């Protein structure tokens, strides 16, 4: 399937949707603390998107997903479902993933949060995963390939002794939530789709402290590490520009890239 580049006007719509998605995650920062439930975080995100931003939470009902955000705690790799029974505790790490629809366009981003004080391993994993995402983003420019992006991420993660999840990847995005191309977080430089100005997609590596193998839980959504090791993920929506890249989901607070 051909990947159709966006026009400058379309990218402006995506910039706005991306800004709103990033704003949701920044809004949640003071609420992610010991004793809070993932359901409460989901409710805060939903209310902010609907009542403050006047936008649409893309995840609600998407392929049957019941909530506004994904909350993936510790060994959960992705797609964790918020619940009243999941109470965050000191030392946890959690990824919160949100997608906002504004005027028909999607903005998709996720970030890691420390609950209280993380372990040394947890902090190193989270920091390395962020750096790996940024290495992948910095590989984006016209004439580069998706293989360059994946190779940069894989090299950084594996050089730190961690592993890259293979089964889940980034994706094209725009008016369609999950579109072409698939953006693998591993690969060989010089292979895959050639990048052109106007292409938009997510880069969202999932990095495990242990082995890369995954396991899906009976709820049909939650994916965990098979060896129960910690996992971390960060995500930005990216546009290919004439001379490099633009992050369409820049975080409005201090942890911005």
N, C-alpha and C positions, 0 to 999 in steps of 0.2 A: 504494500500500500504506500502510495506516494505521500511524503510529508510536505504539506503546503505551508510555506512561510506566512507569518502574520504581517499585516500592514502596520505602519506606525500608529494609525488610529486604533487598531485592534489591540496592539501592545499597550496603549494607554489605558484601555479598559482593563487589561490584565494587571497593569501596575496598580490600579485602584483596588481591584479584588485582592491582590497580593498584600497590599498595605493593610487592608482590613483583617486578613487572616493573621498577619504578624502582630497586629494590635491585640487580637484576642489572646495570643500566647503571652505577650508582655503583661496584659491585664491580670493573668492568672498567677504571675510570679509570687506576690505576697500571700497567696492563698495555698500554695503548695507547701505544706508543713505537717509535722506529725499530728495525727488525730483526725485529719480531714479524710472524707471518703472520696473515692473517684467519682461517685454519683454527684456529689456536691460540686466538684470541679466542672463536671459536664453541665450541670444546671447553670452555673455562672457563665460558662461559655455560650450556652444556648440563649440565655437572656440578653447577653451583650450583643450577640449577632442580630437577634430579632428586634430588640427594643431600642438599642443605641445605634447600631449601624444600619438598621432597616434593610438588612440583607437576609440571605437564605443559608441555613446550615446544610451544606451539600450531603453530609453523611447520613442524615436522618432518612431512613427508608431506602438508602442506596443499596441495591441488591439485598434488601432485607435487614441492613444494619440498623439497630434500634436507637442509637445515640448520636450526639453532636460531635464528640471527639473520641479518638481512640486513646486509651490510657494503658500504656505498656510498662509494667513495673518489674524491675530486676531481671529475671530470666525470661520474661515475655518479650519476644522480638518485635511483634507488631500486632495490630488489630485487637488489642485488649478492650473488652467491653466494660465501661464504667458500671459499678454496682454500689448499692448501699452497704454491702458487707465487706468491701475491700477498703480497709482503713490504712492509710499511709503511716509508716513508722520511721523513727530516726534511723538513718543509714540507707534508706531505700533510694534507688534512682528510678526515675519515671520519664518516659517519653510521652508527650502529649502531641497529637497530630490533629490538625484542623483544616477543613476546606470550606471556604466561603464563596457563595455565588452572589455577584453583584451585576445587575443589568445583563444577566445571561452568561457572564464570564467567571471562570473559576480561579481562585487563589489558594494554593496548597502549600502548607509548611508544617514542620514539626521541630521540636527542640527538646533537649534533656533538662531535667530539673533534679537538684539534690534535695532530698528531704532530710533536714538536719545536717549531720556531718557524715559524709560518705567514707567508705574504706579507701585505703590507698589504691587498691586495684580498681575499684569502681571509678574513682576520679581519673585515673590514668586511662581507663577504657573510654570514658565519656570525652575526655580531652582529645584523645587520639582519633576518635570517631569524627569529632568536629573538624580536626585538622585534615582527616582523610577526605571529608566532604569538600573542604576548601581546596585541596589539591586537585580534586576532580573538577571543581568549578573553574579554577585557574587554567585548566587545559582547554576550556571552551573558547573557540575563535573560528572564524571562517576558514575552511580548508582543513581544520583538524577533523578527527573522526571520533565516533563514540567509543571506539577501542582505546583511544588516547585517554579519555575520561576514566573508563573502567580500570585501565592499567595504572593510572596515577593513584587511584583510591586503593587498589589492591596492594600496590607496592608499599604505601605508607602504613596500611593496617598490618600487613604481614611482617614488615620490618620491626614492628613493635611487639610481635609475638601473638597477635590476634588473628581471627579468621573472618572471612567475608561470607555472609549469607548469599547463597546462589539462587534460591527459589523466588525471591522477591526483588523487584527492580524499580527504577524510576520510569517515568512515562511522559509521553506528550500530553499537553494540556491546553485548554482554551475554552471554547464553548462546550467541548466534550471533556468530561472529567478525566477518564483514562483513555488516551488516544495513542496513535503511533508517534514517535518510535518508542520501543522499549529501551531503557537506559540501564545496561548492566553495570554493576559496580566492581567488575573484574574484567580482565580481557587483555588483548595484545595491542600495543600501539600500532597505528597505521591501518587497523582493520575496522570494518563496520561502516555505518552511514557517515558520509561527509557532511559536516555542519555548514549551514548557510545562514546569512543574516535573516532574521525574522522567525527562525525556528524557536519554539518554546517547549520546555520540558522540565521535569523535576529531576534533581539529583538528591538521593536519599539513602545513603549507605546504611545497612544494618551490619554491625560488627559485633562478633561474639568474643568473650574472654577465653572460651574453650574451643571446641570443635564447631565447624559450620553447620552441622546437621540440625534439622528442624523437626518439630512435631506439631500437628494441629490438634487442638482440643475438641471434645465432642460438641461444643457450642457452634462449631462450624466457622468460627472467626479467629479466635485466639491462637496465635502461633508462638511456641516456646522453644528454647534450646533443648535439644534432645538430651544433652548431658547436664542440664540444669545450671549451666554457667550463666553469668551475667551477659546481657546484651544491651547495646546502645544504638541510637539512630538520631541523625539530624537530617533536616530536609529544607531545601530552598527550591522555589520555582525560578528558572533561568530563561533569559532571552539571549539569543546570539545576536550581537551587534555587528556593525561594519568592521570593527577592529578588535573585538573580544566578546565580552559578556556583560549583561546587566542582571543583578539579583533583583527579581520582582517582588520578593517577600522580605525586604530588609527589616530587621527587628528595631523597633523604636527606642529600645533601652540599651544599656551599656554592653550587652553581649552581642552587639551587632557585628557583622562581618565587614 
